[in-house]
Amino acid sequence: MIKNYFKTAFRNLLKGRMYSVINILGLATGMAIALLIGLWIWDELSFNRYHRNHERLAQVMTTQTFNGETGTGRAVSVPLGYELRNKYTADFKYVSMASWNFDHILAVGDKKITEGGMWVQPEFPKMLSLKMVKGSQDGLKDPSSALLAQSVAKALFGDTDPIGKTVKFDNNTDLKVAGVYEDLPRNTTLNETKLLIPWDKYVANEEWMKNAQTQWDNHSWQLFVQLNDNVDFDKTTAKIKGIARQHVKEGDEYALLHPMDKWRLYSKFTNGKVDGGRIQFVWLFGIIGIFVLLLACINFMNLSTARSEKRAREVGIRKTMGSLRSQLIGQFLGESIIVAFIAFVLSIGLALLSLSFFNGLADKEVSLPWSNPFFWGMALVFILFTGLISGSYPAFYLSRFDPVKVLKGTFRAGRFAALPRKILVVVQFTVSIALIIGTIIVFRQIQYAKSRPVGYTREGLISISINTKELYGHYDVLRNDLLATGVVADMAESSSPTTNVWSNQIGFDWKGKDPNAVPLFGTIAVTHDFGHTIGWQIKEGRDFSRNYTTDTGQIILNEAGVKLTGFKDPVGQMIKWNDKDRMVIGVVKDMVMESPYTPVKPTVFFLEYGWANIITIRIKPTVPVREALAKLEPVFKSHNPGSPFEYKFTDEQYAQKFSDEERIGNLATFFAVLAVFISCLGLFGLASFVAERRTKEIGVRKVLGASVMNIWQMLSKDFVSLVIISCLIAIPIAWYVLHQWLQQYEYRTPISWWIFTIAGVGAMAIALLTVSFQAIKAAISNPVKSLRSE
């Protein structure tokens, strides 16, 4: 019996080749999309699972209230770490302070590379359960040592054993290699950290680090902890919450633990509590994957039920010969599972072909886990699920035919037999139109933010990090040498790049300030030429000038800073900062230095040559970039011979602020195109069947004088009406969902009516093109042939 079912299934597939191809290709495409989305979701859900202790690891976050707003961030003070280490031993197994991941220069002989590294305490490698290739996790107990990632050790030492070898660090310190660890995989938060350096050496070498050991109000570092077994995160958070409040009164500060398992997907905080994050994208793409697979299943259902009359006689004969309805249901479900299996094999091929493209879109390194038995188990469940879903309706529909009516030739499908097919087509195009609208809105939001005035001129700016001491204290000489190249319009130094604000401080006071308010300003140290170099726009007052020696004690505010102070005439006003009066000499237009989707932060710019972290250079617009860089490199080599010449384009750094949204938009476009393709496949199959079934009618109409246009209209109008219904359903749903999504952005695009018009008209045009091919083919066919065969 089973053998007979297989034979029947394959005969039916071969008998209706075109419909079989449509079914299999549609299912395969839907399965391939679901497979890729499944890999993407698995990569997101398994983020940081590489670390053996991931369930017990956490980062200590700080929640503070400034300028009337409560925010949660990763920056903490050093004393907080010592407090947790010394007084909460029952709760924490390990505690480690850590710096941020900054680029550092490593040199061995003539080999010089720049890699991201962190200053950490000795327990940090154990906390991350680093897999040591050579050496020990305890290597950082020696303050003169370092741990290197395997790729870095390979780049510096080749195949030579690096343990015990010396590396020149930032051109001024020798570090001994105490261990080499396996590079952290792409789906870990700290995968870009290729170098671990002892925290104790950081403290010993830097005077400001020594001072920070007791400064509770200096939030410049990160703090990681590993909880003891059976210790609860929430209860421990409650214990440590108010530690900082005992030492810092400003900002209503309190601490909380953010578990490593939530770093990736739950990184958004509102009023000190987790409020979503990338998990919304996991849900979004999961739903898209289910819907796209459903679209493919709908094709199978529609074509199977549409061609039911072709198999009615088979059902009648089988029932007459004694087949039970349950046996017929089993046969038809078996056929759909066979189709699903063939489609799955094809989907694997499609997934492999598109994996490289998909990884590029998603910024991932996912691959098919061939050796994972769980994957193959899920694949089997996937095939059965898809086969049962796609074949359930046709199986129950076909198996209930009355054998007497079928064999007498009096069987008719009924006036409402096509209604389920029409409903399924409406579902298909509703999903497709909603995806089209969503894609347009996402890209509109990106373009809206990109077109936001940034307050300075990005084009032609490059930034160079000051990683070594050779560049400190030689500003005028370096600037003169750069200007002498003839390719530089101007050059300046600052404590933050133009695409970020690295320092935020309190301690500001002015006449008329609310005594209970704790204002927070971004603080950026600049040189005299900063404003001219970046092209900021002076709104009131003047820029810093070498003609005024008093400017070293004055400040410039941005518009947001003026708004926070409440000054109506800010120029000439006095602001006390760290017990020193400073006069406002100018106001600049707000510059978008952080997120382009949020309001600009109140910022203070002040003259200070000793705080330089970034060199910013403006290349003359008439000089080709490659030529300019070729002339800049020798200048930096002469001033800093031990460092590689590395630079970043400001416009590229600014563009990275849109990377997440652009990635989501590109993926949504990819899925929307394939959803429309699957829907059109089904529409093409239905149009072909309708044209085939009405061959005699079309022949008669042509003989009686119907034109090609009349025939086309007759065959197309039903499908057009279904697409119109889909638009009426999809538009309000899409509006509601996207309106809610846009609320997370304070700077957001309006949802214009024309977006829905374009999506609806586009879907209509695609549907008409799909249907028209078969409709026109039927309309121009010779009626003599169709009527002769009848």
N, C-alpha and C positions, 0 to 999 in steps of 0.2 A: 504493500500500500504506500509506504513512504517513498519507495523507488518510483512508483507511479506519479506521486505528487511532484517529485523532482522533474520527471519527464514532461509532465503537463506544464509546469512552470516555465521550463526552458523553451518548450514549443510556443507558448504564448508570448514569451519575450521575442522570439525570432519572427513570429507571425506579425506582430505590430512593431517593426523595428524602430520606426520614427518615434512612436510613443514610448518605447522602451528606452531609447537614447535620452529623450527628454526627462523621463522619470529618473534614470540613473544619474545623468549629468546634474540635474537639479538637486537630488539627494546628496550626491558627492560634493557639490559645491557647499551646500548647507552644512554637511558633516565636516568638511575641511575648515570652514569658518569656526564652527563650534569647537573643533580640535585646537585651532590656533588660539582662540579665546580661552579655552581650558588651560593651555600651556601658560598663557599670560597670567591668568588668575592664580594658577599654582605657583608661579614665580613670585607673585606679589604676596600670597599667603605664606610662602615658605621663606620670606625675607628674614635674614639673620638666624635662620635655623642651623646654619653652619656651626655656630658657637654652641658647644655642648651644654653650657649652663644658661642658655638663652632664657629659660623660664624663670630664673632667679636673678637675672641682671636688670638693672634700671639706671636711668640717668636722673640726677636730682635737678629739678626745675625750680625756678623762682617766679612767683607771682607778685607783681607790684602794681600800685595804682598811682599814676601820674597824669596831670592835665585832665583829671576827671575820667580817665579811661584805665581799665584794668587789663594788663597784658601778662602773658606767661612766656618766659624765655629760658634758654639753656645756660645763660651766663650766671655764674655764682661767684661768691667770694671765697678766698682761700681758708679763712678761719672756720667756715662752715664745714669744710672737709675734715679739718683736724678735730672739730667737735664730734662729728659722727664717728670718727675713728677711735677716739679716746673714751667716749661716754656711752656708746651704744653697741658695745661688743656683743651683746646677746642678740642683736638684730642683724648685724652685718658681719659677713664672713670676710669680705674684702672691701676696702674703700680706696679709691685712687683719684687724685686730682689730675687734670689733663689740660693742656693748652688746646688751642684750635689747630686744625690741620693747615699749616703754612708751608710754602715751598722753601726748601733748603738746598744749598749747593754742596754736593759731595764730590770729592776729588781723590783719585788714586793715581799718582804720577801725572801723566798728561791727560788722563781720562777725567772729564768733568761732566756731571749730570745734575739736573735739578729734579727733586722728588718731594712729594708731600710728606711731612713728618709731624709728630706730636711729642711734646715733653710729657712724660707720664711717670707715675710712681711704680715701684717694683712689682706690685701685685697685678698690674694691668694685664700683662701677657697671660697670666693664669686665669684671670676673669674672662678673657676672650677665648680661652682654651686654644691658643695658637698652636698649630701643628708644626713642630720644630723639625726642620730638615737637618740642621746641624746646631750644636750648642744647646743651651738650656734656657727655659723660660725665666730662670732666676738671674739672667745676665745683667739686668738693670740694677741689681744691688750694688754693683761697682759703678760709681758716679762717672767714671771715665770711659764707660762702655756704651754700646748701642746694639740694637737688634735691627737687622735688615730683612726686607722681603726678598724672596728668592730671585725675583726678576732684577732687583737692584744689585744683589750680590753677583748675579751673572753678568750684568752690564759693567760692573767695576772690576771684577776679578776673573771673569771667564770661567774656566773649569778648575781653577786653582782653589784649594780649600781656603776660605776667607777667615776662619776662626783664628783670632789672635792678631790678625792683620790690622793696620792702621788706616783710617779714613780721615782726610782733612775735611772738617765741617765748617761751612760758611767762611772759608778762607782764614779762620783764626783759631781753630781748636782741633786737636787731634783726638779722635775717638777710636777705641779698640772694638773690633767686631766680636761680640760675645755670643751671637746666635743668628741663625738664618731661619726664618719661618716661611711657610707656604703662603703665597699671595692669597689674600682674602678674595673670595669669588665676587662676581659682579653684583649678586643679590644680597650684599651685606652693606650696612650703612657706612662702615669704615674702610671700604675696599680701596679708596684712594690713598689711604695711609700706608706708605711704603717704608717708613722709618720710625722707630721708637727710641727716644733719647731720655736719659735719666732726669727726673724732676729736680733732684738734689743739685745737679750741676747748673740747672737753670737758676735756681735760687742763689747759688754761690757766686755766679758770674754777673748777675744783674742787680744793681742797687735797688731799682724800683720793685724787683721781685722780693727782695728782703723786706722792704717796707710793707709790701702787700700781705705778708704773713699775719698781720694783725689788723688789717683794714677791712672791716665788715661791710663798708659801703663801696668797696671796689669790686665790681662784678665784671671780671675779665677772663674767667676761666670756666672749664667744664668739670663736672664731678660725676663719677660713675661708681656704682656700688653693686655688690653681690650679696643678696640676703641669705641668711642661714636657712637651712631646711625647715619647713613647716612654719616659717614666719610669713604673716599675711601682709601684702602690700598696703592695703588700706589702713590697717591698724598701725603699721609703722609710719605711714604718712601722717596720721593723726598725732603720733608721738613727736615727730620732728618739725611739724608744721610751724610752731611758734618760736623756734630757736632764734632766728635772726631778729625777731621783734624785740628781744631782750637787749639787743645791741644797736639796732638801727631803727629809729623812730619814723623817719621819712619814708613815704611810699607804701605804707601798710604792707610790708613784705612778709611773705610766708613761703615755705618750701613744700614741695610735693615730689613723690616718686613716679616717674614715667617708665613703666616696664618696657624692656627691649622688644617684646612681642608686639608692642603697640607703636613703636617708633615710626614704622613705615606707613601704616594705614590709619592711625589715629594721632595725627600730629597737630591738629587744629584745636586751639583752646579758646573758650569764651568764659570770661569771668572766673578764671582759674580752674575750669573743668574741661575735660576732653569733649570736643564738639565736632567729631568727624575728621575728615581728611581724605586721603586717597581711597578710603573704603568706599566712597561714593562712586568712584570709577570702577571698582571691582563689581559693585552691584549693577552699575550701568552696563558694563560689557557683558556681565553674566546674563542680564535680561536680553540684551541684543543677541547674544549667542543662542538663547532659547528661542527667540522669535524668528531668527533667520533659519534655524533648523525646522521650526514649525512651518515656515513658508515653503520649504522644500517638501515637507510631509503633505502639505495642502495640495501641492502639484500632483502627488501620487494619488491622493484621495479623489481629486477632481477628475483626473483622466481615467481612473479605474471605474468610477461610478458613471462617468459620461459614456464610456464604452460598454456599459452593463448589458445593453441590448445585444451586443455581439456575443456575449457569453451566456445569455439567458437560456439558449437551447441546451448548452452544456450542463447548466444547473438542472434543467428539467429532466434530462436523460439520467443524470446521476441520482436525482431523487427518485425517479421511476424505478431505477435499478436497486433501490434500497438504501442509498446513502442517507445518513442522518444529517440534520442541520449542523450539529456539532462537528461532524466530519468535514462538511463543506467549509465551515468557519475555519477549522484547522488548516484545510488546504489553502484557502486564500491568505490566511495569516502567514503560512509557511512560504507562499510565493513572495509576499512582501518582505519577509525576513531574508529570503535569498537575494532579492533586489537590494535590500539594505546592506547585505554582506558584500555584494559586488560594488555597490557605491562606496562602502567603507574602504575597500582595497584601492579604489580610484582616488578617494579622498586623501589617503596616505600619500599617494603620488603628488596630488595637487598641493598638499601641505609642505612636502619636501621641496617642491619647485618654488613655492612662495615664501619659504621660511627666511631666506636671506633678506628678501624685500620686507617682510613683516618685522624682522628684528631691527632693520634700519628705521622703520616707521615708529616702532615702539621703544627704541633704544634699549633693547634687551639682547640677551645671548641664550635664548631658550632653544632647546633641541628635543627631538623625539626620544624619550627614554626607552630605547629598544630592550635593554636588559632588565627593566623593572617589571616584575610580575604583576604589581598593582596596576600598571598601565594597561597590560593585556587583559586583566580582569575587568577593568573599567571599559575597555574597548568592546569586550563581549557584551557587557550590560548595555553599552551604548548602542550596539547593533540591534540587540533584542528590543530595547526601548524604542528605537527609531522604527524598526520593522513593525512592532505592535501598534505604535501610534499611527503610522501612515497607512497601515493595512486594516485597522479596526473597523472604520466606517464602511469601506468597500466590502469587507468580509461579512459583516452583519446585514448590509444592504442586499448583496447578491444572494446570500443564502436563504433569504425569505421569499424568493420568487415562487409563485404557484406553478407547479409542473404541468398541470392540466392546461392552463391558459397559454403557457409558453409553447407547449407542443401543438396546440390547436392553432397557434399563430395569432391568438387574440390578445396576447400580452401587450400592454402599453405601460410605459413608465409612469404616466399620470401627469396632470398639469402642474403639480408642485414638486415633481421629481428634481427639477433643476434648481429649486430654491436653495438647498444646502450648498450646491456648487457656487451659486451666486454669493451666498454669505461668505464662503471661504475666500472667494476672489476679493471681496470687499475687505476682509481681514488682511489679506496679502498687501493690497495697495494702501491700506490704512497704515500699516507698519512702515512700508517703503516711503510714503509721503512724510510721515512723522520723522523718519531718519533724515530725509532730505532737508526738512525745515531745521532740524537740530544741527545739522552740519553747517548750514548757512549762518545760523545764529552764533555758533561757536567761532567761526571765522570773522563774523561781524564784530564780535566782542574783542577779538585779538586786534583787528585793524583799528577799532575805536581807541583801544589803549595805545597802539603804536602811533596813532596820529595825535596823541596828546602832546601839547607843547612841553618840551623838557627844560626850557629855560637856559640852555647853552647849546653850543654847536658841536655835535659828536663827530661829524665827518672830519677826517684828517688828524684826529687825536690818537696818540698811542700812549700807553702807560708802562712803566718799568718798575718792578718792585725793588726796593733797596734791601737786599738780603745780607749785605756785608758792610763792615765799618769803613771800607775804603772810600765809599761815596759820601760819607757824612763829613760835614765841615768844609766842603770844597764847592759850595753852591755856585759862587760867582765865577770861579775858574771853569767849572763844567759848563755853565750856561754860556760863557763867552766862546768856549771851544765849539759848542753845538751851533751857536749862531754863525760862527765863522765858516761852517760847512756850506752855507748858502742854501740849505734845503729846509732849515727850521725857521718858522715864523716867530715862535716864542717857546719858552720852557719854564716850568714852575715845579715846586715840590709841595706836598701836602701830607697830612696824616691819614687821609682816606682817599680812595679813588673817587672819580666823579660818578661811579655807578654804585656807591655804597656809603654808609655812614658807620664807621667802626667804633665811635666813642659817643656815649650819651651820659650826661652828667646833671646832677642837681646842685643845689647851693646857690641859686640865683635869687636876687631880691631887687626890688625897685619901688619907687614911690607909687603908692596906690595899689600895690599887690595885696591880694587877699592873704592875711597872715596864716590862714589854715591851709592854703594851697601849697602843693609841692610840685613846682614846675620842672619838667624834664626837657632839656635841649640836646639836640645833636651838636657835638662840638668838633670843629675841624680846624686844625692849624694849617696855615697856608703861608706861602712866601708872597712878596709884593706882586709878582707877575702872574699869580694864579688866575685872577679874574680876566685879564687880557688873553691869557693862554687858552682858557676854555671858552671864552666868549660869553661870560654871564652878562645879564642885562641889569644895569643900575636903574632902579626905579626912583629912588630919592637919594640925595646926598652925593657922595663920591666914593671912588674906589680907594684902596690902600695906595699910598704914594711915598716914594723915597724923599720927597720934598718936605714931608712932615715927620720929624723925628719922634713926635709923640704918638704916632700910629701904632707903635709897638704895644701900647697899653689900651688901644681902642678896639672896637668890634664892628662887624657888619652883620645885620640880621637879614633873614629871608622874610617873605611876606607872612608865612605861617608864624614866624617868631614875633613879628609885629602884632599879629592878631592875638597871640597868647598874652602879650604884655598889655594890650589895650591902648597903646600909645596912638594918639591921633596925629601927632607930629613927632615921629620917632627920632629924627636926626637931632642930635644934641642932647638927648635924654641920657641919664646915667643909670647903669645897671651894675649892681654889686655882685661879683662872682668870686667865691673863695675869699671873702673879706677884702676884696680890692675893687675900687670903683673903676668902671670902664665906660667910656662914652660911645654912643652909637654914632658912627660917622656916615653910614650909608645903609640903604636897603636894596637888596637884589630880588628880582622876580624868583618865585619858587622854582627850584630845579628838581626834577624827578631823579633822585639819586638811589631810591630803594624800589619798592614795588610800584609799577605803573598803574596798578589797580586801586591803590589806597591814597588818601590825602598825604600831602607832603608834610614831613615832620618839621616842627620848629627847630631852626638851626642857627648856631652862632659861628661865624668865621672870625678868626683872630690871627694876628701875625706871630709866628713862632718858627724859627729855623731849626730848632733842635728836635722837633717832633716828627721829622720827615719819615714817611714810609713809602711814598709813591712819587716817582718822577713822571710828570705829564708833559708831553711834547706835542706841539702842533706843527705838522708838516705843511709846507707851503702848497696851496692848491694847484699851482702850476707845475709842480715837480712830481713825476711818477713815483709811486710808493716804493717800488723795488729799488730805484735809484737812490731814494732818500735813505732807505734802510742800509744800503751798501755804504753810504757815507757816515751814517751814525755809528755803525759797529766799531770802526777803528777808534773813534773818540772814547767809547765806553771801555774798549780793550786797554786803551792807554791809561785810563783812570782806575780801572778795576780788572787787571790782567788775569786774576785767578777765577773769574766768573764767566760763564757763557753769556752771550748777548741774547736775552730773552725779553720779549715784549708782547703786549696785548693791544688789539685794536678796541678802542672804546665803543664803537658802534657794534662790534661783535659781542662785547660783554653785555651791552644793553639788550641786544637781541636775545641773549640767553634767558632774560627775564620772562620771555614769552614761550620758552621751550615746552613747559608742561602743557599749556593750553594748545599750542600748535601740534604737539604730539597727539593729544586727545582728538583734536580736529582732524588730523590726517587719518587716524584710525577710524573715526566715525565716518569719514568720507569713503574709506576703503570698504567698510561694512555696508554703507548705504548703497554704493555702486553694485556690490554683489547681491544685496537684497533686491534691488530693482531688477538685476539680471535674472535672479531666480523667479521673481514674479512674472517677468516677461516670458520666461520659458514656459511657465504654466499657461499664460495667456495665449502664447503661440500654439501650444498643444490643443487648448480648448477651441481656438479659432479654426485650427485645422480640422478638428473633429466636426464642428458645426458645419463648416463648408462641405465636408465629405457627406454628412448626413443629409444635407439639403441640396445635393447635386441635382436631383430630378426637378426640385422646385426652381432652382436657378435656371435650368435648361428651359423649362416652360416659360418663365418670366422673360427670358431673352428672346424666345420665339415670338412672344406677344409684344415685343418692342421695348423691353426694359433696357436702359443704358448701363454702361459700366458703373457710372456714378450712382445710379439707383441701387444696383446690386451691392456696391460698396457701403452705401448708407444703411441698407437693410441688415447687412452682416455686422456692421460696426456699432450701431446705435445701442444695442444691449450692453456691450462692454463699456461704452462711454458713460452710460448711466451708472454703471457700477463704480467707475472711477470717481464720478461726481459725488456719489454717496460716501466713498472713502475719504474724499477731501473734507466733506462736512463733518465726518467723525474725527479725522486726524488733526485738523486745525485747532479745535479747542483743547484737545488733549496735549498737543505739542506746545501750545501757548502756555498752558498752566505749568507744565513740567519745566519749560525753559525760563519762565518768569521766576519760578522758585530757585532755579539754578543761578540766575543772574543776581539774586539778592545777596549772595556771598561777596560780591564785588561792590565796593562803594563807588567806584568809577566804572559805570557800565553803560552799554549801548541800549538805546530804546528798541523795542520790538516793533518794527514798522509793518504796516499792512501789506506792502508790496512783496515781502518775503513769502507770505502765504500764497499770494497770487502767483509768484514765480514757481513755487513748489507745485501748486495745483496744475498750472498750465503745463509745466514740464512733465509731470506725471501723465497728464492727458495726452501730450504729444508722443511720449514714449509708448503709451498703450496703443494709440492710433497707428503708430509706425509698425508696432508688433502685429496688430490685427490686420492692418492693411495689406501686408504681404500675402497672407492667405486669402483675404477677401478679394483683392484684385486678381490674384491667380485664378480664383474660382469664377470671377466675373468675366474674364477674357477667354475662358475655356470654350471649346466648340460645343454648342448645345446638342448637335446631331449625335455626337459620341455618347453623351450622358443619357439622351432619350432612347437611343438605339439599344443600350444595355438594359433598359427597363422593359 
